[in-house]
Amino acid sequence: MGKDLHIREIDEKEHASLTKIADSMGVSINSIVKDAIDKWLLQKSQIPKKHIMLIYDDEKAVVNLLKSIDKIAQEQGWFRAFCASPKHISKKDLSKLGWFDGSVLPYKPENVKYFSKIEKKILEASKQKPLFVMDFALSDLASSSIANAIKIERDYDKDPHPGIFFCPYKIEDVTSSSVNECMELFLMHDPFYILKDNELYKFHITKESPHKLFLD
């Protein structure tokens, strides 16, 4: 059974334009609105929920990567946001491009609860648009506790948001962690990416039998 839908904030000029378009197409305004809603729902259903691990050793290279894909994110209508320390290079460069700063003051990434505050701030500002987020605060947390960073990752994986959520890690933090911690991070984000200067490399994890060491 169909349901009536009341649309607010449509002024007389917009209604007149819709009426003119509907008349020229030989359809009703309701059918135009329904078509727009159907297309919006289809677009929402096609939005991925990507959780991308990015390993790097140069913060400027990460910002340059974001600049290079910024236009695509804009064209897709995604909500671009980031969070970082007050003196981070991204503060100036990404803010100039119109990215939303989801950082919360005082800046305390060592506190696990800090990340729920960031998430809430970004979600409220996004107004349900798909997210395109770079979380430099997670990298700062990993520098002091890779175990706590993994906990944040696990919690996010329980209910990821539509869009792309970047989890950046400095190479020294990953390599100084245990093999178990490394593997949990890699498997959680498979595939994961390594940024070398301005080149992006994609890595997959596969479990192998020791017997395959003797095969070509």
Residue frames as a rotation matrix with the C-alpha (Angstrom) as fourth column:
MET 1
0.578 0.816 0.000 0.00
0.816 -0.578 0.000 0.00
0.000 0.000 -1.000 0.00
GLY 2
-0.139 -0.635 0.760 1.32
0.565 -0.681 -0.466 3.44
0.813 0.365 0.454 -0.90
LYS 3
0.088 0.068 -0.994 2.06
0.945 -0.321 0.062 6.01
-0.315 -0.945 -0.092 1.78
ASP 4
0.854 0.197 0.482 1.60
0.345 -0.907 -0.240 9.77
0.390 0.371 -0.842 1.62
LEU 5
-0.070 -0.934 -0.350 4.84
0.997 -0.080 0.016 11.72
-0.043 -0.348 0.937 1.90
HIS 6
0.923 0.381 -0.056 4.80
0.383 -0.923 0.029 15.35
-0.040 -0.048 -0.998 3.03
ILE 7
-0.017 -0.967 0.253 7.75
0.959 -0.087 -0.269 17.38
0.283 0.238 0.929 1.79
ARG 8
0.674 0.212 -0.708 8.69
0.545 -0.789 0.282 20.53
-0.499 -0.576 -0.647 3.65
GLU 9
0.048 -0.708 -0.704 10.61
0.015 -0.705 0.709 23.62
-0.999 -0.045 -0.023 2.54
ILE 10
-0.492 -0.077 0.867 9.45
0.858 0.125 0.498 23.56
-0.147 0.989 0.005 -1.10
ASP 11
-0.513 0.288 -0.809 8.76
0.041 -0.933 -0.358 27.17
-0.858 -0.216 0.466 -1.96
GLU 12
0.509 0.852 -0.123 6.40
-0.046 -0.116 -0.992 28.49
-0.860 0.511 -0.020 -4.64
LYS 13
0.267 -0.487 -0.831 9.16
-0.932 -0.350 -0.095 29.01
-0.245 0.800 -0.548 -7.18
GLU 14
-0.782 -0.595 0.184 10.44
-0.554 0.800 0.233 25.44
-0.285 0.080 -0.955 -6.80
HIS 15
-0.285 0.768 0.573 6.88
0.212 0.633 -0.744 24.07
-0.935 -0.091 -0.344 -6.95
ALA 16
0.603 0.498 -0.623 6.19
-0.430 -0.455 -0.780 26.07
-0.672 0.738 -0.060 -10.11
SER 17
-0.199 -0.777 -0.597 9.36
-0.975 0.092 0.204 24.71
-0.104 0.623 -0.776 -11.72
LEU 18
-0.826 -0.060 0.561 8.38
-0.148 0.983 -0.112 21.15
-0.545 -0.175 -0.820 -10.80
THR 19
0.170 0.978 0.121 4.89
0.084 0.108 -0.991 21.72
-0.982 0.178 -0.063 -12.20
LYS 20
0.444 -0.071 -0.893 6.32
-0.807 -0.466 -0.364 23.02
-0.390 0.882 -0.264 -15.49
ILE 21
-0.631 -0.751 -0.195 8.67
-0.772 0.582 0.256 20.02
-0.078 0.312 -0.947 -15.80
ALA 22
-0.620 0.465 0.632 5.88
0.070 0.835 -0.545 17.58
-0.781 -0.294 -0.551 -14.91
ASP 23
0.448 0.841 -0.305 3.53
-0.213 -0.231 -0.950 19.11
-0.868 0.490 0.075 -17.50
SER 24
0.186 -0.447 -0.875 6.18
-0.972 -0.214 -0.097 18.97
-0.143 0.869 -0.474 -20.23
MET 25
-0.837 -0.546 -0.024 6.87
-0.547 0.835 0.057 15.31
-0.011 0.061 -0.998 -19.42
GLY 26
-0.081 0.909 -0.409 3.19
-0.612 0.279 0.740 14.42
0.787 0.310 0.534 -19.12
VAL 27
-0.260 -0.040 -0.965 3.63
0.594 0.781 -0.193 13.05
0.761 -0.623 -0.179 -15.59
SER 28
0.819 0.567 0.082 2.63
0.245 -0.476 0.845 14.11
0.518 -0.672 -0.529 -12.11
ILE 29
0.231 -0.719 0.656 4.84
-0.762 -0.553 -0.337 15.91
0.605 -0.422 -0.675 -9.59
ASN 30
0.601 0.065 0.796 4.41
-0.684 0.558 0.471 12.89
-0.414 -0.827 0.380 -7.31
SER 31
0.950 -0.238 0.202 5.97
0.303 0.856 -0.418 10.58
-0.074 0.459 0.886 -9.90
ILE 32
0.448 -0.825 0.345 8.97
-0.098 -0.429 -0.898 12.90
0.889 0.368 -0.273 -10.26
VAL 33
0.207 -0.324 0.923 9.48
-0.955 -0.270 0.119 12.96
0.211 -0.907 -0.366 -6.49
LYS 34
0.801 0.136 0.583 9.09
-0.332 0.911 0.243 9.17
-0.498 -0.389 0.775 -6.26
ASP 35
0.850 -0.524 0.056 11.63
0.313 0.417 -0.853 8.71
0.424 0.743 0.518 -9.06
ALA 36
0.219 -0.783 0.582 14.10
-0.522 -0.598 -0.608 10.96
0.825 -0.171 -0.539 -7.23
ILE 37
0.364 -0.014 0.931 13.59
-0.903 0.238 0.357 8.99
-0.227 -0.971 0.074 -4.00
ASP 38
0.967 0.029 0.255 14.06
0.024 0.979 -0.204 5.66
-0.255 0.203 0.945 -5.82
LYS 39
0.590 -0.799 0.120 17.33
0.145 -0.041 -0.989 6.88
0.794 0.600 0.092 -7.34
TRP 40
0.121 -0.523 0.844 18.53
-0.843 -0.503 -0.191 8.15
0.524 -0.688 -0.502 -3.95
LEU 41
0.623 0.177 0.762 17.71
-0.639 0.677 0.365 4.81
-0.451 -0.714 0.535 -2.28
LEU 42
0.951 -0.302 0.059 19.53
0.275 0.746 -0.607 2.91
0.139 0.594 0.793 -5.04
GLN 43
0.326 -0.867 0.378 22.58
-0.232 -0.461 -0.857 5.14
0.916 0.192 -0.352 -4.66
LYS 44
0.219 -0.199 0.955 22.58
-0.970 -0.147 0.192 4.64
0.102 -0.969 -0.225 -0.87
SER 45
0.856 0.169 0.488 22.37
-0.274 0.950 0.152 0.86
-0.438 -0.263 0.860 -1.29
GLN 46
0.818 -0.567 0.099 25.40
0.384 0.410 -0.827 0.93
0.428 0.715 0.553 -3.60
ILE 47
0.492 -0.661 0.567 27.63
-0.696 -0.689 -0.200 2.93
0.523 -0.296 -0.799 -1.24
PRO 48
0.181 -0.487 -0.855 30.43
0.269 0.860 -0.433 0.68
0.946 -0.152 0.287 0.04
LYS 49
0.947 -0.043 0.319 31.51
-0.318 -0.276 0.907 0.37
0.049 -0.960 -0.275 3.64
LYS 50
0.498 -0.842 -0.209 35.27
0.325 0.404 -0.855 0.37
0.804 0.358 0.475 3.23
HIS 51
0.951 -0.301 0.072 37.68
-0.149 -0.238 0.960 0.27
-0.272 -0.923 -0.271 6.14
ILE 52
0.772 -0.634 0.044 41.11
0.210 0.188 -0.959 0.97
0.600 0.750 0.278 4.65
MET 53
0.693 -0.656 -0.297 44.46
0.373 -0.025 0.927 0.55
-0.616 -0.754 0.228 6.40
LEU 54
0.835 -0.456 0.308 47.12
0.084 -0.447 -0.891 2.89
0.544 0.770 -0.335 5.04
ILE 55
0.587 -0.728 -0.353 50.74
0.670 0.191 0.718 2.39
-0.455 -0.658 0.600 6.15
TYR 56
0.757 -0.286 0.587 53.04
0.252 -0.701 -0.667 5.37
0.602 0.653 -0.459 5.65
ASP 57
0.111 -0.732 -0.672 56.15
0.983 -0.020 0.184 7.15
-0.148 -0.681 0.717 6.89
ASP 58
-0.922 -0.374 0.097 55.52
0.386 -0.895 0.224 10.64
0.003 0.244 0.970 5.51
GLU 59
-0.233 0.892 -0.386 52.48
0.570 -0.196 -0.798 12.65
-0.787 -0.406 -0.463 6.61
LYS 60
-0.292 0.085 -0.953 52.84
-0.543 -0.834 0.092 15.08
-0.787 0.545 0.289 3.71
ALA 61
-0.953 -0.076 -0.294 52.59
-0.288 0.532 0.797 12.16
0.095 0.844 -0.529 1.26
VAL 62
-0.611 0.790 -0.053 49.30
0.746 0.552 -0.373 11.11
-0.265 -0.268 -0.926 2.89
VAL 63
-0.026 0.588 -0.809 47.90
0.126 -0.801 -0.586 14.63
-0.992 -0.117 -0.053 2.54
ASN 64
-0.588 -0.256 -0.767 49.04
-0.687 -0.343 0.641 14.73
-0.428 0.904 0.026 -1.11
LEU 65
-0.954 0.295 0.062 47.22
0.294 0.869 0.397 11.43
0.063 0.397 -0.916 -1.69
LEU 66
-0.221 0.921 -0.321 44.02
0.738 -0.057 -0.672 12.91
-0.638 -0.385 -0.667 -0.26
LYS 67
-0.175 0.102 -0.979 44.41
-0.365 -0.930 -0.031 16.02
-0.914 0.352 0.200 -2.42
SER 68
-0.885 -0.282 -0.370 44.75
-0.436 0.229 0.870 13.83
-0.161 0.932 -0.326 -5.53
ILE 69
-0.752 0.650 -0.106 41.43
0.552 0.710 0.437 12.04
0.359 0.270 -0.893 -4.87
ASP 70
-0.743 0.441 -0.503 39.59
0.202 -0.569 -0.797 14.98
-0.638 -0.694 0.333 -3.32
LYS 71
-0.653 0.494 -0.574 37.77
-0.744 -0.560 0.364 15.93
-0.142 0.665 0.733 -6.53
ILE 72
-0.638 0.407 -0.653 36.40
-0.078 0.810 0.581 12.40
0.766 0.422 -0.485 -6.97
ALA 73
-0.710 0.351 -0.611 35.11
0.704 0.323 -0.632 12.38
-0.025 -0.879 -0.477 -3.39
GLN 74
-0.711 0.444 -0.545 33.41
-0.229 -0.879 -0.417 15.75
-0.665 -0.172 0.727 -4.00
GLU 75
-0.634 0.443 -0.634 31.81
-0.724 -0.050 0.688 14.58
0.273 0.895 0.352 -7.25
GLN 76
-0.625 0.373 -0.686 30.47
0.305 0.925 0.225 11.48
0.719 -0.069 -0.692 -5.49
GLY 77
0.194 0.737 0.647 28.83
-0.362 -0.559 0.746 13.72
0.912 -0.379 0.158 -2.88
TRP 78
0.268 -0.169 -0.949 30.74
0.727 0.682 0.084 12.18
0.632 -0.712 0.305 0.01
PHE 79
0.957 0.074 0.282 31.28
-0.133 -0.749 0.649 14.02
0.259 -0.658 -0.707 3.28
ARG 80
0.224 -0.965 -0.135 35.02
0.373 0.213 -0.903 14.67
0.900 0.152 0.408 3.53
ALA 81
0.872 0.079 0.483 36.35
-0.399 -0.455 0.796 14.86
0.282 -0.887 -0.365 7.07
PHE 82
0.054 -0.886 -0.461 39.51
0.250 0.459 -0.852 14.34
0.967 -0.069 0.246 9.07
CYS 83
0.984 0.091 0.155 40.80
-0.117 -0.329 0.937 14.49
0.136 -0.940 -0.313 12.61
ALA 84
0.254 -0.964 -0.082 44.34
0.608 0.225 -0.761 15.25
0.752 0.144 0.644 13.69
SER 85
0.000 -0.371 -0.929 46.49
0.951 -0.287 0.114 16.96
-0.309 -0.883 0.353 16.30
PRO 86
0.725 0.396 -0.564 46.38
0.315 -0.918 -0.239 20.80
-0.613 -0.005 -0.790 16.39
LYS 87
0.148 -0.768 -0.623 49.79
-0.576 -0.579 0.577 21.11
-0.804 0.273 -0.528 14.68
HIS 88
-0.060 -0.153 0.986 49.29
0.484 0.860 0.163 18.40
-0.873 0.487 0.023 12.06
ILE 89
-0.899 -0.396 -0.188 50.00
0.019 -0.464 0.886 19.32
-0.438 0.792 0.424 8.42
SER 90
-0.600 0.724 0.341 46.47
0.757 0.375 0.535 18.29
0.259 0.579 -0.773 7.43
LYS 91
-0.076 0.607 -0.791 44.92
0.737 -0.500 -0.455 21.12
-0.672 -0.617 -0.410 9.47
LYS 92
-0.291 -0.121 -0.949 45.94
-0.300 -0.931 0.210 23.74
-0.909 0.346 0.235 6.94
ASP 93
-0.923 -0.235 -0.305 45.87
-0.346 0.158 0.925 21.79
-0.169 0.959 -0.227 3.69
LEU 94
-0.728 0.685 0.026 42.64
0.657 0.686 0.314 19.83
0.198 0.245 -0.949 4.09
SER 95
-0.116 0.686 -0.719 40.76
0.611 -0.521 -0.596 22.73
-0.783 -0.508 -0.358 5.67
LYS 96
-0.579 -0.173 -0.797 41.60
-0.409 -0.784 0.467 24.81
-0.705 0.597 0.383 2.57
LEU 97
-0.950 0.201 -0.237 39.91
-0.117 0.475 0.872 22.14
0.288 0.857 -0.428 0.44
GLY 98
-0.214 0.940 0.265 36.77
-0.827 -0.319 0.463 22.36
0.520 -0.120 0.846 2.56
TRP 99
-0.298 0.068 -0.952 37.24
0.275 0.961 -0.018 19.20
0.914 -0.267 -0.305 4.62
PHE 100
0.665 0.588 0.461 35.41
-0.344 -0.307 0.888 19.08
0.664 -0.748 -0.002 7.95
ASP 101
-0.520 -0.849 0.094 37.70
-0.403 0.147 -0.903 19.01
0.753 -0.508 -0.419 10.98
GLY 102
0.492 0.781 -0.385 36.27
-0.089 0.485 0.870 16.38
0.866 -0.394 0.308 13.30
SER 103
-0.504 -0.757 -0.416 38.94
0.421 0.206 -0.883 16.82
0.754 -0.620 0.215 15.95
VAL 104
0.706 0.707 -0.040 37.72
0.314 -0.262 0.912 17.43
0.635 -0.656 -0.407 19.49
LEU 105
-0.348 -0.825 0.445 39.54
-0.120 -0.432 -0.894 19.62
0.930 -0.364 0.051 22.01
PRO 106
0.198 -0.980 -0.014 41.31
-0.839 -0.177 0.515 18.90
-0.507 -0.090 -0.857 24.23
TYR 107
0.415 -0.138 -0.900 43.10
-0.716 0.560 -0.416 16.52
0.561 0.817 0.134 21.86
LYS 108
-0.138 -0.413 0.900 43.50
-0.900 0.432 0.061 13.23
-0.414 -0.802 -0.431 23.74
PRO 109
0.274 0.255 -0.927 43.87
-0.791 0.608 -0.066 10.27
0.547 0.751 0.369 21.36
GLU 110
-0.774 -0.597 -0.209 45.46
-0.353 0.682 -0.640 8.19
0.525 -0.422 -0.739 24.13
ASN 111
-0.615 0.673 0.412 41.97
-0.424 0.159 -0.892 8.01
-0.665 -0.723 0.188 25.66
VAL 112
-0.894 0.249 0.374 39.92
0.430 0.715 0.552 5.34
-0.130 0.654 -0.745 23.86
LYS 113
0.016 0.977 -0.215 36.66
0.813 -0.138 -0.566 7.21
-0.583 -0.166 -0.796 24.63
TYR 114
-0.357 -0.237 -0.904 38.01
-0.165 -0.936 0.311 10.19
-0.920 0.260 0.295 22.65
PHE 115
-0.991 -0.133 0.005 37.24
-0.025 0.221 0.975 8.37
-0.131 0.966 -0.223 19.39
SER 116
-0.313 0.947 0.075 33.53
0.946 0.318 -0.062 8.06
-0.083 0.051 -0.995 20.12
LYS 117
0.162 0.310 -0.937 33.44
0.321 -0.914 -0.247 11.85
-0.933 -0.261 -0.248 20.48
ILE 118
-0.708 -0.484 -0.515 35.12
-0.353 -0.389 0.851 12.26
-0.612 0.784 0.105 17.09
GLU 119
-0.875 0.398 0.277 32.70
0.482 0.659 0.577 9.81
0.047 0.639 -0.768 15.50
LYS 120
0.016 0.937 -0.348 29.67
0.891 -0.171 -0.421 11.59
-0.455 -0.303 -0.837 16.95
LYS 121
-0.052 -0.102 -0.993 30.91
-0.054 -0.993 0.104 15.02
-0.997 0.059 0.046 15.80
ILE 122
-0.889 -0.354 -0.289 31.54
-0.303 -0.016 0.953 13.84
-0.342 0.935 -0.093 12.24
LEU 123
-0.701 0.676 0.226 28.26
0.712 0.653 0.257 11.92
0.026 0.342 -0.939 11.94
GLU 124
0.129 0.767 -0.629 26.22
0.669 -0.536 -0.516 14.90
-0.732 -0.354 -0.582 13.13
ALA 125
-0.174 -0.278 -0.945 27.95
-0.357 -0.876 0.324 17.20
-0.918 0.394 0.053 10.65
SER 126
-0.942 -0.298 0.152 27.67
0.003 0.448 0.894 14.75
-0.335 0.843 -0.421 7.74
LYS 127
-0.213 0.955 -0.206 23.86
-0.772 -0.293 -0.563 14.80
-0.599 0.039 0.800 7.77
GLN 128
0.416 0.392 0.821 23.77
-0.106 0.917 -0.384 11.16
-0.903 0.072 0.423 6.61
LYS 129
0.666 -0.311 -0.678 26.04
-0.731 -0.089 -0.677 11.67
0.150 0.946 -0.287 3.60
PRO 130
0.864 -0.441 -0.245 28.48
0.431 0.897 -0.094 8.80
0.261 -0.024 0.965 2.95
LEU 131
0.816 -0.555 -0.163 31.75
-0.183 -0.516 0.837 9.40
-0.548 -0.653 -0.523 4.78
PHE 132
0.618 -0.781 0.087 35.24
0.396 0.214 -0.893 9.92
0.679 0.586 0.441 3.39
VAL 133
0.942 -0.096 0.323 37.33
-0.326 -0.499 0.803 10.17
0.084 -0.861 -0.501 6.56
MET 134
0.131 -0.949 -0.286 41.05
0.172 0.306 -0.937 10.22
0.976 0.074 0.203 7.38
ASP 135
0.954 0.299 0.033 41.67
-0.014 -0.067 0.998 9.50
0.300 -0.952 -0.060 11.07
PHE 136
0.076 -0.992 0.102 45.17
-0.135 -0.111 -0.985 10.72
0.988 0.061 -0.143 11.96
ALA 137
0.177 0.050 0.983 44.20
-0.962 -0.200 0.184 10.50
0.205 -0.979 0.013 15.64
LEU 138
0.977 0.188 0.105 44.24
-0.203 0.967 0.157 6.71
-0.072 -0.175 0.982 15.30
SER 139
0.482 -0.873 -0.073 47.83
0.293 0.240 -0.925 6.90
0.825 0.425 0.372 14.12
ASP 140
-0.158 -0.505 0.848 48.72
-0.646 -0.597 -0.476 8.93
0.747 -0.623 -0.232 17.22
LEU 141
0.590 0.429 0.684 47.01
-0.798 0.435 0.417 6.34
-0.119 -0.792 0.599 19.42
ALA 142
0.952 -0.226 -0.208 48.91
0.140 0.922 -0.361 3.51
0.273 0.314 0.909 17.72
SER 143
0.158 -0.952 0.262 52.19
-0.170 -0.287 -0.943 5.27
0.973 0.105 -0.207 18.49
SER 144
-0.340 -0.238 0.910 51.49
-0.903 -0.187 -0.386 4.87
0.262 -0.953 -0.152 22.20
SER 145
-0.440 0.247 0.864 49.43
-0.397 0.809 -0.434 1.65
-0.806 -0.534 -0.257 22.17
ILE 146
-0.781 0.137 -0.609 48.88
-0.561 0.273 0.781 -0.54
0.273 0.952 -0.136 19.13
ALA 147
-0.844 0.479 -0.241 46.63
0.531 0.808 -0.255 -2.76
0.072 -0.344 -0.936 21.29
ASN 148
-0.339 0.739 -0.582 44.26
0.267 -0.518 -0.813 0.14
-0.902 -0.431 -0.022 22.00
ALA 149
-0.521 0.108 -0.847 44.26
-0.756 -0.518 0.400 1.09
-0.395 0.849 0.351 18.30
ILE 150
-0.907 0.183 -0.379 43.20
-0.060 0.835 0.547 -2.48
0.417 0.519 -0.746 17.46
LYS 151
-0.635 0.709 -0.307 40.40
0.634 0.251 -0.731 -2.23
-0.441 -0.659 -0.609 20.04
ILE 152
-0.305 0.487 -0.818 39.11
-0.379 -0.850 -0.365 0.92
-0.874 0.199 0.444 18.32
GLU 153
-0.714 -0.039 -0.699 39.25
-0.693 0.175 0.699 -0.93
0.095 0.984 -0.153 14.99
ARG 154
-0.906 0.380 -0.186 37.29
0.392 0.920 -0.028 -3.91
0.161 -0.098 -0.982 16.35
ASP 155
-0.421 0.772 -0.476 34.58
0.395 -0.317 -0.862 -1.63
-0.817 -0.551 -0.171 17.77
TYR 156
-0.349 0.262 -0.900 34.22
-0.692 -0.719 0.060 0.22
-0.632 0.643 0.432 14.46
ASP 157
-0.895 -0.081 -0.440 33.97
-0.390 0.623 0.678 -3.03
0.219 0.778 -0.589 12.51
LYS 158
-0.750 0.659 0.048 30.86
0.470 0.584 -0.662 -4.00
-0.465 -0.474 -0.748 14.49
ASP 159
0.407 0.913 0.038 28.85
0.729 -0.300 -0.616 -1.23
-0.551 0.278 -0.787 12.81
PRO 160
-0.663 -0.748 0.025 30.79
0.591 -0.503 0.631 0.52
-0.460 0.433 0.775 10.02
HIS 161
0.138 0.696 -0.704 29.33
-0.021 -0.709 -0.705 3.59
-0.990 0.112 -0.084 8.34
PRO 162
0.715 0.166 0.679 28.67
0.645 0.219 -0.733 3.94
-0.270 0.962 0.050 4.60
GLY 163
0.897 -0.436 -0.079 31.69
-0.428 -0.806 -0.410 5.35
0.115 0.401 -0.909 2.80
ILE 164
0.394 -0.860 -0.325 35.45
0.403 0.479 -0.780 5.05
0.826 0.176 0.535 3.14
PHE 165
0.955 -0.135 0.263 37.16
-0.295 -0.419 0.859 5.26
-0.006 -0.898 -0.440 6.52
PHE 166
0.374 -0.904 -0.208 40.97
-0.093 0.187 -0.978 5.48
0.923 0.385 -0.014 6.37
CYS 167
0.983 -0.185 -0.011 43.00
0.046 0.185 0.982 4.04
-0.179 -0.965 0.190 9.25
PRO 168
0.585 -0.811 0.006 46.54
-0.321 -0.239 -0.916 5.41
0.744 0.534 -0.400 8.87
TYR 169
0.925 -0.379 -0.035 49.46
0.208 0.429 0.879 3.73
-0.318 -0.820 0.475 10.63
LYS 170
0.466 -0.857 -0.219 53.09
-0.884 -0.460 -0.084 4.79
-0.029 0.233 -0.972 10.69
ILE 171
0.497 -0.293 -0.817 55.36
-0.300 0.825 -0.479 2.02
0.814 0.483 0.322 9.48
GLU 172
-0.582 -0.804 0.117 57.47
-0.374 0.137 -0.917 2.11
0.722 -0.578 -0.380 12.65
ASP 173
-0.297 0.558 0.775 54.41
-0.929 0.020 -0.370 1.48
-0.222 -0.830 0.512 14.83
VAL 174
0.744 0.583 -0.326 53.36
-0.657 0.728 -0.196 -1.52
0.123 0.360 0.925 12.76
THR 175
0.327 -0.695 -0.640 56.82
-0.156 0.629 -0.762 -3.08
0.932 0.349 0.098 12.59
SER 176
-0.672 -0.589 0.449 57.46
-0.515 -0.064 -0.855 -2.60
0.533 -0.805 -0.260 16.32
SER 177
0.193 0.812 0.550 54.25
-0.976 0.215 0.026 -4.47
-0.097 -0.542 0.834 17.23
SER 178
-0.363 -0.288 0.886 53.99
-0.362 0.920 0.151 -8.24
-0.858 -0.266 -0.439 17.70
VAL 179
-0.991 0.011 -0.134 53.33
-0.116 0.423 0.899 -10.64
0.066 0.906 -0.418 14.83
ASN 180
-0.494 0.865 -0.091 49.88
0.854 0.462 -0.240 -11.38
-0.166 -0.196 -0.967 16.29
GLU 181
0.028 0.487 -0.873 49.01
0.271 -0.844 -0.462 -7.68
-0.962 -0.224 -0.156 16.35
CYS 182
-0.671 -0.349 -0.654 50.35
-0.509 -0.425 0.749 -7.15
-0.540 0.835 0.107 12.82
MET 183
-0.959 0.280 0.047 48.34
0.240 0.714 0.658 -10.07
0.151 0.642 -0.752 11.48
GLU 184
-0.224 0.927 -0.302 45.15
0.829 0.018 -0.559 -8.94
-0.512 -0.375 -0.773 13.18
LEU 185
-0.079 0.128 -0.989 45.52
-0.199 -0.974 -0.110 -5.50
-0.977 0.188 0.102 11.61
PHE 186
-0.835 -0.323 -0.446 46.30
-0.482 0.039 0.875 -6.94
-0.265 0.946 -0.188 8.18
LEU 187
-0.838 0.539 0.082 43.46
0.538 0.792 0.288 -9.47
0.091 0.285 -0.954 8.22
MET 188
-0.147 0.800 -0.581 41.00
0.618 -0.385 -0.686 -6.89
-0.772 -0.460 -0.438 9.53
HIS 189
0.208 0.149 -0.967 41.78
-0.380 -0.898 -0.220 -4.61
-0.901 0.414 -0.131 6.58
ASP 190
-0.606 -0.549 0.576 42.62
0.256 0.551 0.794 -7.12
-0.753 0.629 -0.194 3.84
PRO 191
0.245 -0.935 0.256 43.58
0.843 0.075 -0.533 -5.77
0.479 0.346 0.806 1.38
PHE 192
0.640 -0.119 -0.759 45.72
0.439 -0.754 0.489 -3.05
-0.630 -0.646 -0.431 2.95
TYR 193
0.806 -0.267 0.528 47.83
0.390 -0.431 -0.814 -0.32
0.445 0.862 -0.243 1.36
ILE 194
0.186 -0.816 -0.547 51.35
0.767 -0.228 0.600 1.03
-0.614 -0.531 0.584 1.72
LEU 195
0.984 0.139 0.108 52.15
0.176 -0.811 -0.557 4.57
0.010 0.568 -0.823 0.58
LYS 196
0.095 -0.995 -0.023 55.69
0.827 0.066 0.558 5.06
-0.554 -0.072 0.829 -0.72
ASP 197
-0.919 -0.321 -0.228 56.31
0.192 -0.871 0.452 8.70
-0.344 0.371 0.862 -1.58
ASN 198
-0.377 0.827 -0.418 53.42
-0.801 -0.518 -0.301 9.36
-0.465 0.221 0.857 -3.99
GLU 199
-0.482 0.157 -0.862 52.95
-0.569 0.692 0.444 5.72
0.666 0.705 -0.244 -5.04
LEU 200
0.055 0.629 0.776 50.23
-0.961 0.245 -0.130 3.51
-0.271 -0.738 0.618 -3.55
TYR 201
-0.692 -0.349 -0.632 50.76
-0.508 0.858 0.081 -0.27
0.514 0.377 -0.771 -3.26
LYS 202
0.347 0.903 0.253 48.03
-0.906 0.253 0.339 -2.82
0.243 -0.347 0.906 -2.55
PHE 203
-0.770 -0.636 -0.061 48.72
-0.574 0.731 -0.369 -5.95
0.279 -0.249 -0.927 -0.46
HIS 204
0.443 0.866 -0.232 46.67
-0.652 0.489 0.579 -9.12
0.615 -0.106 0.782 0.08
ILE 205
-0.383 -0.499 0.778 47.08
-0.889 0.428 -0.164 -11.67
-0.251 -0.754 -0.607 2.87
THR 206
0.461 0.492 -0.738 46.90
-0.625 0.771 0.123 -15.39
0.630 0.404 0.663 2.06
LYS 207
0.332 -0.295 0.896 47.39
-0.775 0.457 0.437 -18.28
-0.538 -0.839 -0.077 4.45
GLU 208
0.268 -0.350 -0.898 49.72
-0.787 0.458 -0.413 -20.94
0.556 0.817 -0.152 3.09
SER 209
0.996 -0.045 0.075 50.68
0.002 0.870 0.494 -24.51
-0.087 -0.492 0.866 3.95
PRO 210
0.319 -0.948 -0.007 54.40
-0.574 -0.199 0.794 -24.96
-0.754 -0.249 -0.607 4.77
HIS 211
0.116 -0.256 0.960 54.46
0.487 0.857 0.169 -27.71
-0.866 0.447 0.224 2.13
LYS 212
0.891 0.307 0.336 54.02
0.438 -0.379 -0.815 -25.06
-0.123 0.873 -0.472 -0.56
LEU 213
0.554 -0.778 -0.295 57.53
-0.538 -0.605 0.587 -23.81
-0.635 -0.166 -0.754 0.22
PHE 214
-0.369 -0.719 0.589 58.76
-0.037 0.644 0.764 -26.77
-0.929 0.260 -0.264 -1.84
LEU 215
0.208 0.525 0.825 56.52
0.848 0.323 -0.420 -26.06
-0.487 0.787 -0.378 -4.82
ASP 216
-0.795 -0.445 0.412 57.01
0.604 -0.647 0.465 -23.66
0.060 0.619 0.783 -7.71
